[in-house]
Amino acid sequence: MLLRILILLFILVESTKLYADDIPVIVIAPSKKAQSISTVGTTVTVLDEKFFKNTNEMFLGDVLSGSSTSINFFQNGGAGTTSGIQLRGLPKRYSTVYIDGIKMSDPSNVSNDFDFNNILTSQISRVEILKGTQSSVYGSGAIGGTVNITTKKGKQGFHKDVGYTTGSHGTHNLNLSLSGADEKNNFYVGVDRYQTDGISQVRHNDEEDRYRNNSLVANYSHKISDKLEFETSSRVAETYLQYDALDAGSAFAPCNPCSNTEEEDGLRASSNVSLKYSPNDQFNNKFTLAKSHTKRVYQATVNSGNNAKDTFIGDRHALLYSGNYNFNLDNSVTFGLEREDDQVGRNKDVAGLDERHVYVNSSYFDVQSRLSKNIYATFGSRFDEHNLAGTEDSHRASFAYYLFDNRLTKLKTSYGTGFRFPSIFELYHVDSGYKDTVKAENSTSFDFGVEHSFLDLGLDLDVSYFKIEYDDTLEGWKKDGVYKTLNHPGNVRAEGVELVSKWKKSEMLNFMFNYTYSSTYDGADHDNINKDATSFTESEMVAVPRHTFNLATAIKLPKYENLDLILNTKYSDSMRDYGSGNKTFNDVVLDDFLVNDLSMKYNYLNSYNLFFDINNILDESYETRDYYNQLGRTFNFGVKKSY
């Protein structure tokens, strides 16, 4: 069946007229293939190397929270605590994350999702955020979208970089790197040491919860011949976190100060080895062997009176093949085969190692074609087989259409189906007796947008409407007297409007404004599935505000060309959350908040980049999850130097 589809698509592409004279320079990879952003019908946000060079943020999650629309970042406390990105109003388990092309979810997590709490920006050169269902290319979990992260690579010559930041709460961050490249070799080695005394994770006390992060990123590639290239990359993050424990009554202990702080020792590591084979300019192949490893050890401190350890180990091994055939500059097909094996170990030091294992076999293809001078199309399908949850297929079609030959107005639309296989926890841990009946969640996604450039005003606008629905949701429900993971018949919906605007008022003043309206309905989170929700805390998705906006104002002073000022303003509407600060755990509504940050950068002697930040200028008290503190007013100072 797959072969027949590929043959038909080959005939379609070969019969299409060529229009290759106006391919723009800017490219992205929403189909696992570099292509012009002008040809993409999917809503995409790209943060490039220049962006990361200029940002003063130390953690990637903080960068993403204000960088675009429909990106909701939450964190359970200060630096290093549990965090996540929610795309288009869906929980974080419905967005996949890739680093250097390798899937980064943690099999030992309850929902097999990814935690953004340990990625430092000094390691990153580029991030691409693809919104809407991407399962036809990225498989299970890519219902809300996909985040593609690329770590730094070497550049021609030999380079040394150093950066140091210090700030409030005893924060220090030191990063060093060596990199270089010649005609055949490319390498990058970077190390980070981040530590902070921290703030209290929860609002019922004021003791400090410390965090430490030691990270290493290393990449190397070697051009064996004109047709064959070897590349490898590795990333390791060793972390230590103090966090606040729950009391025996299943609510936070009402003490101030508290001595019931617990600890987490963490290790996140990933590596991959690839061979690229290109027999000619049209045909490219890549074979990859990848591994990721996560280990989290939770241990109470002596003061808590509980010294028991709880260990979680997650391993993933993947064997990947991807190919790309370019029929011409305007038409190509990408295809691949994948095998992923996930394994989990729990409670090694308490009750013996409880190991579980699942695997998935996948195949996919994605065709990009220029149907006419101003119309670009993408068609793709993916077929996955889970050894316990069965088979799933997903499909996507997208179109980009320029209304006029001046290419100032672009219409874009995409439609796709997606799925999420149950995690190992959902299959085994809640109740293994039901693992043979639990199946994947299924989704549909649609969006439509308009992009237009007003050249005379220096203004770019991008407006999109989106709607995502999924059912067969995996939830913990009471059956036979105990809680079990079951597929729930309730339907979950998220729809909204996204606005992105960039206005270059003058050489001295620039604005970037983005706004998101989100309307969500959580039909899988009601005790009575036959009753429509009637209140905010019954119907809305958790931790999704109705209105959000971000405004970045960039200022250059006429007499100080080397000084840059950026004022960032973020507003988040009130939102529903699960109640954590009360014994009843009734749902709560978190208040709206408005936060302002000021960043100042100065280039000294064209060699040293000095910066000074004031975050949360007005010392706003707010929460992104119930009962968990966020940073008040803080100050950071740093310097960056390249040799």
KOLBA-699364 format. One record per residue: x, y, z of N, C-alpha, C, O in turn. Coordinates in steps of 0.2 Angstrom, whole numbers, plus 5000, padded with zeros to 4 digits. Layout:
// KOLBA-699364
XYZXYZXYZXYZ/...
***
This chain:
// KOLBA-699364
500449945000500050005000500450065000500350114996/500950065004501450125005501850134998501850194996/502050084995502350084989501950114983502150154979/501350094983500850124978500750194979500750234974/500650224985500550294987501150334984501150384981/501750304986502450334984502450344976502650394973/502250294972502250294965501850344962501950384958/501150354965500750404963500950474964500850514960/501250484970501550544972502150564967502250624966/502550514965503050524961502850554954503150594951/502350524952502050544945501750614946501850654941/501450624952501150694953501750744952501650794949/502250734956502750784957503150794950503350844948/503250734946503650744940503250784935503550804930/502550784935502150814930502050884932501750924928/502350914938502250984940502751024936503351004936/502551084934502951134931503451164936503351174942/504051174933504551204938504551274939504451314934/504651304945504651374946505151374952505051384958/505851374950506351374955506751434955507351434957/506551494952506951554951506951604957507251654957/506451584962506451634968506451604974506051624979/506851554975506851514982507251564987507851584986/506951584992507251624997507751595001507851525000/508151625004508751605008508551565014508851515016/508051595018507851575025507551505024507051495020/507851455028507551385027507351365034507751385039/506951315035506751275041506651205039506751185034/506451165044506451095043505751065046505851025050/505151085044504551065047504450995044503950955047/504750975039504650905036505250865036505350815032/505750875041506350845041506750855035507150815033/506650915032507050925026507051005026506551035027/507651025024507751105024507351125018507451105012/506951175019506551205014506451285015506551305021/506251315010506051385011505451395016504951365015/505551445020504951465025504351485021503851485023/504451515015503951535011503551485008502951495006/503751425008503351365005502951325010502651275008/503051345016502751305022502051335023501951395024/501551285024500851295026500751285033500151305035/501251265037501151255044501351325048501851355045/501051335053501251395057501951375061501951325065/502451415060503151405062503451465066503351515063/503751455071504151505074504851485074505051425076/505351525072506051505071506451555076506451615075/506851535080507351565084508051545082508251495083/508351595079508951575075509551595080509551615086/510151585077510851585081510851665083511151675089/510651705079510751775081510351795087510551835092/509751765087509251775093509651745099509551785104/509851685099510151665105510851695107511051695113/511151725102511751765104511551825108511951845112/510951855106510751915110510351915116510351955120/510151855117509651845123510151835129510651815129/509851865135510151855141509851805146510151795151/509351775143509051725147509451665148509851645143/509451635154509951575155509551505153509951455152/508951505154508551435153508151445146507751495145/508151385142507751385136506951395138506651435134/506751365143505951375144505751445145505251465143/506251495148506051565149506051595143505651645142/506551575138506551605131505851595128505551635125/505651525128505051505124504451535126503951545123/504451555133503751575136503551645133502951655133/504051685130503851745127503951755120503951815118/504151705117504451715110503951705105504051735099/503351685106502851675101502151665104502051665110/501651655099500951635101500851565103501251525101/500351555107500151485109500751445112500751385111/501151475116501651445119501651455127501851515129/501351415130501251425138501751395142501751325141/502151425145502651395149502451405157502251455159/502551345160502351345167502951305171503351275168/502951325177503551295181503351295189502951335191/503451235192503251225199503751255204504051215207/503851315203504351345208504951385204504851405198/505551385207506051425204506451375199506251325197/507151395198507551365193507651285195507751265201/507551245190507651175190507051135192507051075192/506551165194505951135196505551105190505651135184/505051065191504651035185504351095181504051135184/504451085174504151135170503951105163504151045162/503651145159503451115153503151165148502951225150/503151155142502851195137502251165134502151105132/501651205134501051185131500951225125500851285125/500851185119500751215113499951215111499651165112/499751275109499051275107498551255112498051215111/498651265119498151245124498151175126497651155130/498551135124498551065126499151045131499651085131/499051005136499550985140500150965137500150945131/500750965141501450965138501550895135501950885131/501150845137501250775134501050775127501150725123/500650825124500450825117500950865113500750885107/501550875115502050915111502650875111502950855117/502950855106503650815106504150865105504150925103/504750845108505350885108505950845106506050785107/506350875101506850845098507550885099507450945098/508050855101508750885101509150855096509350795096/509450895091509850875086509550805082509850765081/508850815081508550765078508350705081508050655079/508450705088508250645092507750655097507750705101/507250615098506650625102506950625109507350585111/506650675113506950685120506450675126506550695131/505850635124505450625130505750575135506150535133/505450575141505750535146505250475147504750485150/505450415146505050355146504850345154504250315155/505250365158505050355166504550405168504250395174/504350455164503850505167503150475166503050425162/502650495170502050465169501750475162501450425160/501850525159501550535152502050525146501850545141/502650505148503150505143503350575140503450575134/503250625144503450695141504150715142504550675145/504250785141504850805142504850865147504350905146/505350875151505450925156505950975153506550955152/505751045153506251095150506651125155507051175154/506651095161506951135167507751135167508051165171/508051095162508851085163509151105157509751095156/508851135152509151155146509351235146508951275147/510051245146510351315146510451335139510551305135/510251405138510251435132510951435129511051445123/511551435133512151445130512351385126512851385122/511951325126512151265122511751265115511851225111/511251315114510751315109510951365103511151415105/510951335097511051385091510351395088510351445084/509851355088509251365084508651325087508751265090/508051355087507451315089506951335084506851385082/506551275082506051285077505451255081505451195083/504851295081504251275085503751265079503451315076/503551205078502951185073502351175077502251135081/501851215075501251215079500651175075500651175069/500251145079499751105076499951025075500551015076/499550985073499750915073500250895068500250915063/500850865071501350845067501550775067502050755065/501050735069501150655069501350625063501650575063/501150655057501250615051502050615050502250575046/502450665053503150665053503450645059503950605059/503150665065503550655071503150605076503450595081/502650575074502350515077501950535083501650585084/502050485088501650485094501750545098502350565099/501250585100501250635105501350705102501250755105/501450715095501450775092500850805089500650815084/500350805094499650835093499650905093499350935089/499950935098499951005099500451045095500451095093/501051005093501551025089502250995091502250945095/502751025088503450995089503951045090503851105087/504351035095504951085096505551055094505751005097/505951085089506551055087507151105089507151155087/507551075093508151105096508751085093508951025092/509151135090509851115088510351145092510351205094/510851105094511451125098511951155094511951155088/512451195097512951235093513451185089513551125092/513651205084514151175080514751225079514651285080/515251195076515851235075515851275068515351265064/516251325068516251375062516951375060517451355063/517051395054517751395051518251435055518151485058/518851395056519351425060519351395067519051335068/519651425072519651395079519351455083519551515083/518851435088518551485092518551465099518451405101/518551515104518551505111517951555113518051615112/517551535117516951585120516951565127516951515130/516851625131516751615138516151665140516151725137/515751645145515251695147515151675155515251625157/514951735158514851725166514251775168514251835166/513851745172513251785174513251775182513351725184/513051825185512951825192512351865194512151915190/511951845199511351885200511051875207511351845212/510451885208510051885214510051805216510051765212/509851795223509851725226510451685225510351625224/511051715225511651685224511751645218511951585218/511551675212511551635206512151655202512451705202/512451595200513051605196513051555190512851495191/513251575184513251535178513851545174513951605172/514251495173514851505169514851455164514651395165/514951475158514951435152515651445148515851505146/515951395145516551395141516451345135516051295136/516751365130516651325124517251335119517651385119/517451275116517951275111517651245104517251195105/517751275099517451255092517851275087518351315087/517751235081518151255075517851205069517551165070/518151225063517951185057518451205052518751255051/518551145048518951155041518551125036517951115037/518951105030518551075025518251005026517750995023/518550975031518250905032518050895039517650845040/518250935044518050925051517650985054517751045052/517250965059516851015062516750995069516550935071/516951035074516851015081516651075086516751125084/516251055091516051095096516051065103515751005103/516351095108516351065115516151125119516551175120/515551115123515351175128515251145134514851095135/515451175140515251155147514851215150515051275149/514451195155514051245159514051225166514051165168/514151275170514051265177513551325180513751385180/512951295182512451345184512351325191512251265193/512251375196512051355203511651415206511851475204/511151405210510851455213510551435220510451375221/510551485225510251465231509551455231509251425235/509251495226508551475224508051515229508251555233/507451505228506851525232506451465234506651415232/506051475239505551425241505151405235504851445232/505051335235504651315229503951335230503651345225/503651325236502951345237502951405242503351425245/502351435242502251495245502051495253502051545256/502051435256501951425263502551435267502451435273/503151445264503751455268504251495264504151505258/504751515268505251565264505951535264506451575263/506051465266506751435265506951435258506451435254/507551425257507851425250507951355248508151305251/507751345241507751275238508351285233508251315227/508951255234509451265230509451215223509051175223/509751245218509851205212510551205209510851265209/510751155206511351155202511351115196510951065195/511651135191511651105184512351105181512651165180/512651045180513251045176513151005170512850955169/513251045164513051025158513651015153514051055153/513650975148514150965143513750955136513250905136/513950985131513750975124514350965120514751005120/514350915116514850895111514650875105514250825104/514850905099514650885092515350875088515750915089/515350825084515850815079515650785073515250745073/515850815067515750785061516350775056516850825057/516450725052516950725048516750705041516350655040/516950735036516850725029517250675026517850685024/517050605026517550555024517650555016518250545014/517150575012517250585005516650635003516350655007/516650644996516150684994515450654995514950694994/515450594996514750554996514550535003514050515005/515050535008514950505014515250545020515750575019/514850555025514950595031514750565037514250535037/515250575042515050545049514950605053515250655053/514450595058514350645063514050615069513750565069/514250645075514050625081513850685086514250735085/513450675091513350725096513150695102512850645102/513250735108513150705114512950765119513150825118/512550755123512250805128512150765135511850715136/512450795140512450775147512250825152512550885152/511750815156511550865161511550835168511050785169/511950845173511950825179511650875184511950925184/511150855188510750915191510650885199510650825200/510550935203510450925210509850985212509951045210/509350965215508751005216508550995223508450935225/508351045227508051045233507251065232507151115228/506851025234506151045233505751035240505950995244/505151065240504651055246504250995246503950985240/504250955251503850895251503150905254502950965256/502750855252502050855255502050825262502450785263/501550845266501450815272501050755272500750735267/500950715277500550655277499850665276499550615274/499550725276498850735275498750755268498250775266/499250745263499250755256499150825254498750845249/499350875259499350945257500050975260500350945264/500251035257500851065259500851075267500351105269/501351055270501351075277501351145279501751185276/500951165284500851245285501451265290501251285295/502051255288502551285293502951335289503051345283/503351375294503651435291504151455296503951485301/504851445296505151405290505051335290504751305295/505151295285505051225285505751185285506251215282/505751125287506351085287506151015283506550975283/505651015279505450955276505650955269505250925264/506150995267506450995260506750925258507050895262/506550905252506850845249507250855244507350915242/507650805241508150815236508050775230507750715231/508250795224508250755218508950765215509150815214/509250705214509850695210509650675203509350625202/509850715198509650695191510150685186510750715187/510050645181510550635176510150625169509750585169/510250675164509950665158510550665153510950715152/510550615149511050605144510750585137510350545137/511050605132510850575125511450585121511850625121/511450535116511950535111511750505105511250465105/512050515099511850485093512450485088512950525089/512450435084512950425079512650415072512150375072/512850455067512550455060513050445055513550475055/512750415049513150415043512650445038512150425037/512950495034512550525029512850505022513450505021/512450475018512650455011512250485006511650485006/512650515001512350554996512650534989513150564987/512350484986512650454980512650514974513050504970/512250564975512250614970511850674973511650674979/511850734969511550794972510750784974510550824978/510450734971509750734972509550684977508950694980/509950634979509750584984510150584990510750584989/509850594996510250605002509950545007509350535007/510350515011510150465015510550475022511150495022/510250455027510550465034510350405038509750395039/510850375041510750315046510950335053511550365053/510550335058510650355064510550305070510050265070/510950295074510950255080510950305086511450345087/510350305090510350355096510150325102509850265102/510350355108510150325114510050385119510450435119/509550385123509450435128509350395135509050345135/509550425140509550395147509350455152509650505152/508850435156508650475162508650445168508450385169/508950475173508950445180508750495185509150555185/508250485189508050535194508050495201507650445202/508350515206508450485212508150535217508450595218/507550525220507250565225507450535232507350475234/507650585237507850565243507650615248507850675247/507350605253507150655259507850665263508250625263/507850725265508450745269508350715276507850695278/508850725280508850695287508350725291507950695295/508250795290507750835294507050815293506650825297/506950785287506250765286506050695290505450685290/506550665292506350595296506250545291505950485293/506350545284506250495280506850495275506950535271/507250435275507850425271507750385265508250365262/507150365264506950315258507150345252506950405251/507450305247507550335240507050305236506750245237/506850345231506450325225506750335219506950395217/506950285215507350295209506950285203506550235202/506950325198506650315191507150315186507550365185/507150265181507650265176507250255169506850205169/507450295165507150285158507650285153508050325152/507550235148508050225143507650215136507150185136/507950255131507750245124508250225120508750265120/508150175115508650155110508250165103507650145103/508550195099508250215092508650195086509250215087/508450165081508750155075508350185070507750175069/508650235066508250285062508550285055509150285054/508150285050508350295043507950355040507350345041/508250405037507850455034508150465027508750465026/507750475022508050485015507650545012507050565014/507950575007507650635004507850624996508450624995/507350634992507450634985507250694982506650714983/507650734979507450804976507350794968507850784965/506750794966506550784959506850844955507150844950/506750904959507050964956507051014962506850994968/507151084961507151124966506551134970506451164975/505951124966505251134969504951074971504451084974/505151014970504750954972505250904975505750884972/505050874980505450824984505050774988504450794989/505350724990504950674994505450655000506050644998/505250655006505550635012505250575014504650565015/505650525016505350465019505850435024506450445025/505550385028505950355033505750295037505150285036/506150265040505950205044506250215051506850235052/505850195056506150205063505950145068505450115067/506350135072506250085078506450115084507050135085/505950125089506150145095505950095101505450065101/506450085105506350045111506350085118506950115119/505850075122505850115128505850065134505550015134/506250085139506250045145506250085151506550135151/505950065156505850095163506050055168505849995168/506350085173506550045179506350095185506450155185/506050065190505750095196505950065203506050005203/506050115208506150095215506750035215506649985219/507250055212507850005213508049995220508149935222/508150045224508350035231507850025236508050015242/507250025234506750015239506449945238506449905243/506149925233505749865232506049825226505649775224/506649835224506849795218506749825212506249865212/507149815207507049855200506449825197506449765195/505949865196505349845192505449875185505349925183/505549825180505749845173505149835168504849785169/505049875164504549875159504749895152505249935152/504549865147504849885140504249885135503849835135/504349925130503849935124504349955118504849975119/504049935112504349965106503849985101503349965101/504150025096503650055091504050045084504650065084/503750015079504050025073503650065068503050075068/504050115064503650165061503950175054504550155052/503550195049503750215042503350275041502750285043/503650325037503250385035503550415028504050395026/503150455025503450495019503050565019502550565022/503450605016503150675016503350705009503950715008/502850725006503050754999502950834999502350855001/503450864996503350944995503350954988503750934984/502850994986502751004979502551074977502151104981/502751104972502551174970502051164964502151144959/501351164966500851154961500751204956500551184950/500951264957500951314952501351374954501751364959/501451424951501951474952501851504960502351514963/501251504962501151534969500851484974500651504979/500751424972500451374977500951314979501251284974/501051304985501551254987501051204992500651224995/501251144991500851094995501251044998501851024996/501051015004501350965007500850905009500350925011/501050845007500650785009501050735012501650715010/500850705018501250655021500750605025500250625027/501050555026500750495030501250465034501850455032/501050435040501450395044501050335047500450335048/501450275048501150215050501550185056502150175055/501250185061501550155067501250095070500650085070/501750055073501449985076501749985083502449975084/501349985088501549985095501449905097500949875096/501949875101501949805102501349795107501149735107/501049845111500549825115499849865113499349845114/499949925111499349975110499149965102498650005101/499449925098499149915091499449965086499949995087/499149975081499350015075498950075075498350085076/499350125072498950195071499250225065499850215063/498850265061499150295055498950375056498450385059/499350415053499150485054499350515047499750495043/499050575045499050605039499050685040498750705044/499350715035499350785035499450815028499750785023/499050875027499050905021499150985022498751005027/499551015019499651095020499751125014500051095009/499551195013499551235007499751305009499551325014/500251325005500451395005500251434999500451404993/499951484999499651514993499851594993499651624998/500251624988500351694988499851724983499751704977/499451774986498951804982499151844976498851844970/499751874976500051914971500751894970501051864974/501051914964501651904962502251934966502751914967/502051994970502452024974502651984980503052004984/502251934982502351884987502351924994502651904999/501851974995501852015001501251985005501251995011/500751945002500251915005500151845004500151814999/500251805010500251735010499651705014499551725019/499251655011498751615014499051555016499451525011/498951525022499251455023498651425027498351445031/498651355026498251315030498451245030498851225026/498251205035498551135036497951095040497551125044/497951035038497450985041497850925043498250895038/497750895049498150835050497750795055497350815059/497950735055497750685061498350665065498850655062/498150645071498750635076498550585081497950555081/499050565085498850515090499450515095499950545094/499250485101499750475106499650405109499150395112/500150365109500150305112500250305120500550355122/499950265123499950265131500650255133501050215130/500850285138501550285141501650215144501150175146/502250195146502350135150501950135157501750095159/502050195160501650205166500850195165500550155169/500650225160499850215159499750145157499150125158/500150105154500050035152500149985158499749945159/500650005163500749955168500649975175500449935179/500850035176500950055183500250065187500150035193/499750095184499150105187498750035188498550025194/498749995183498449925184498549885178498349905172/499049845178499249805173498749755170498749735164/498149745174497649705171497249735165496949695162/497349795164497049835159497449855153497249885148/498049835153498549855148498349825141498549865136/498049775141497849745134497249785131497049775125/496849825135496349855132496449935131496049965128/496949965134497150035133497450045126497850005124/497150095123497350105116497550185116497550225120/497750205110498050265108497450325108496950305107/497650385110497250435109497250465102497750455099/496750495099496750515092496450585092496050605095/496750615087496650695086496550715079496750675074/496250775078496250805072496450875073496250905078/496750905068496950975069496851015062496950995057/496651075063496551125057496751195059496651215064/497051225054497251295055497251335049497351305043/497151395049497151445043497451505045497251535050/497851535041498151595043498351645037498351615031/498451705038498651755033499251795036499251815041/499751795031500351835032500351895027500251885021/500551955030500552015025501052065028501152075034/501452085023502052135024501852205021501652205015/501852255026501652325024502352355023502652385028/502652355017503352375016503452455018503952475021/502952495016502952565017502952585025503252635027/502652535029502652545036503152515040503252525046/503452465037503952425040503652375045503852355050/503052355043502552315047502452245044502252245038/502552195048502352125046501852095051501852105057/501252065048500752035052500651965050500751945044/500451925055500351855054499751835059499851835065/499151815056498551805060498351735058498351715052/498251695063498051625062497451605066497351625072/497051555064496551525068496651455068496851425063/496551415074496751345075496151315079495851345083/496151245077495651205081495951135081496051105076/495951105087496251045088495751005093495451035098/495550945091495150895095495450835096495750805091/495350805102495650735102495150695107494850725111/495150625106494650585110495050525112495650515111/494650475115494950415118495550435123496050405123/495350485127495850515131496050465137495650435139/496650465138496950415144496950455150497250505151/496450435155496350465161496350415167496250355165/496550435173496450385178495750395181495550445183/495350335181494650335183494550275188494850225187/494050285192493950235197493550175194492950185191/493750115194493450055191493549995196494149985198/493049965198493149905202493449925209493749885212/493249985211493450015218494150045218494350065223/494550035212495250065212495350115206494950105201/495850155206495950195201496350165195496850125197/496150165189496550135184496550185178496150225177/497050175173497150205167496650175162496750115160/496150215159495650195155495650245149495750305150/495450225143495250275138494550305140494050265141/494450365140493850405142493550425135493850455131/492850425135492550445129492450515128492250545123/492650555133492550635133492950665127493550635126/492750715124493050745119493450815122493150845126/494050825120494450885122494550925116494750905110/494450995117494451035111494851095113494851125119/495251125109495651185110495651225103495851195098/495351285103495351325097495551395099495451415105/495751435094495951505096496251545090496251515084/496451605092496751645087497451675089497551685095/497851675084498551695086498751755081498551755075/499051805084499251865081500051875082500251885088/500451885077501151905078501251965073501051965067/501552015076501752075072502452095074502652095080/502752125069503352155070503352225066503152225060/503552275070503552345067504152375068504352385074/504552395063505152425063504952505062504952525057/504852535068504652605068505152655065505052695061/505852635067506352675064507052635066506952575069/507552655064508252625066508352625074508652585076/507952665077508052675084507552635088507552625094/506952615085506352595089506052535085505852545079/505952475088505652415085505152385090505352385096/504652365088504152325092504052255089503952245083/503952215094503652145092503152125097503252125103/502552115094501952105098501652035096501452025090/501451995101501051935099500551925104500551935110/499951895102499351895106499051825104499051805099/498751795110498451725109497751725112497751745118/497251705109496551695112496451615112496451585106/496351585118496251515118495651505121495451525127/495251455118494551435121494651355121494751325116/494651335127494751255128494151225131493751255135/494051165130493551125134493851055135494051015131/493851035142494150975144493550925145493350915151/493350895140492850845141493050775144492550735145/493650775146493850705149494050715156494250665159/493850775159494050785166493450795170493550835175/492850765169492250775173492150705176492250655173/491850715182491650655186491050625182490950565182/490650665180490050645176490050655169489950715166/490250605165490450615158489850635154489850655148/489250625156488550635152488350705154487850725151/488650745158488450815160488950865157489550855158/488750915154489150965151489351005157488951025162/489951025157490251075162489951145162489751165156/489851165167489451235168489851285171489651345171/490451275173490851325176491551325173491751275170/491951385175492651385172493051335175493451305171/492951315181493451265184493251195182493551145183/492651185178492451115176492651105168492751055166/492651165165492651155157493351175154493551145150/493751215157494351245154494951195155494951155160/495351185150495951145151496451185157496451245158/496751145160497151165166497751205163498151185159/497951265167498551305166498551335159499051345156/497951345156497851375149497451445150496851445151/497851505150497451565150497051585144497251555139/496451615145496051635139496451685135496451685129/496751735138497151785134497851795136497951795142/498251795132498951815133499251855128499051855122/499751905130500151935125500851955128500951955134/501251965123501951985124502152045120502052035114/502452095123502652145119503452165121503652175126/503852165115504552175116504652245113504552255107/504952295116505152355114505852365114506152365119/506152365108506852375107507052445106506752475101/507552475109507752545109508452555108508852515112/508652595103509352615102509352685104509052725100/509852705108509952785109510452815104510952785103/510252865101510652895096511352905097511752895093/511552925103512252945105512552885108513152885109/512252825109512552765111512452705107511952665108/512752705101512652655096512752585099512452535096/513152575104513352505106512952485112512952435115/512452525114511952505119511252495116510952525112/511052435119510352405117509952405123510152375128/509352425122508852415128508252385125507952395120/508052335129507452295127506952285133507152265139/506352315133505852305138505352255136505052255131/505252195140504852145138504252145143504352155149/503652145140503052145144502652085143502452075137/502452045148502051985147501451995151501452005157/500851975148500151975152499851905151499951875145/499651875156499251815156498651815160498651845166/498051795157497451805160497351745165497751705166/496851755169496651705174496551635171496351635165/496751585175496651515172496551465177496651475183/496251405175496051355180496651315181497151305177/496751285188497251235189496951195195496451205198/497251135195497151085201497351115207497851145208/496951115212497051145219497551105222497551045223/498151135224498651095228498751125235499051085239/498551185236498651215243498051205248498051245253/497651155247497151135251497051065252497151025247/496751045258496650975259496150935254496150875253/495650975252495150955247495350945240495050905236/495850985238496150975231495551005226495550975221/495151045228494651075224494951115219495451145220/494751115212495051155207495051235209494551255213/495551275207495551345209495651385202495751355197/495551445203495751495197496351535199496251575204/496851535195497451575197497351645194497051655189/497551695198497451765195497851785189498351755188/497651835186498051855180498651895182498651915188/499151905178499751945180500051975174499951955168/500352035176500752075171501452075174501552105179/501952055170502652055172503052095167502952085161/503552135169503952175165504652165166504852155172/505052155161505752135162506152195158505952205152/506752215160507152265156507852235155508152205160/508052235149508752205148509152255144508952295140/509752265147510252315144510852275142511152235145/511052295135511652265133512152315130511952365127/512852305131513252355129513852315126514152275129/514052335120514652305117515252355118515252415116/515752325121516352365123516952345119517152285119/517252395115517852385111517752335106518152295104/517052325104516952265099517152195101517352155097/517252185108517552125110517152095116517052035116/516952135120516552115126515852135126515752195125/515452085127514752105127514452105135514452045138/514352165137514152165144513352175144513052205140/513052145149512352145150512052155157512452125162/511552185158511252195165510452185164510152225160/510152145168509452135168509152145174509352135180/508452175174508052185180507452145178507052165173/507352085181506752045179506152055184506352065190/505552055182504952075186505052135190505152135196/505152195186505352255188504852275194505152305199/504252265193503752285198503652235204503152245208/504052185204504052135210503352105210503052095216/503052085204502352055204502351985207502851945206/501851975212501751905215501251865210500751885210/501451815208501051775203501251705203501751685206/500751665200500851585200500751565193500251585190/501151515190500951485184500651415186500351385181/500751385192500351325195500251345202500551375205/499651315204499351335211499851315216500151255216/500051365221500451355227501151355225501551355230/501351365219502151365218502351435216502051475212/502851455219503151525219503451535212503751495209/503451595210503851625204504351675206504151705212/504851695203505351735205505051805205504651835201/505251845211505051915211505551955208505851935203/505652015210506152065207506852035208507052015213/507252025202507851995202508352035198508152075193/508952035199509452065195510052025193510251975197/510252025187510751985184511252035180511052075177/511852015181512452045177512851995174513051945177/513152005168513551965165513951995159513952045157/514451945157514851965152515051905147515051855150/515051925141515251865136515851895132515851955130/516251845130516851865126517051805121517051745123/517151825115517351775110518051795108518251845107/518451735107519151745105519251715098519851715095/
***
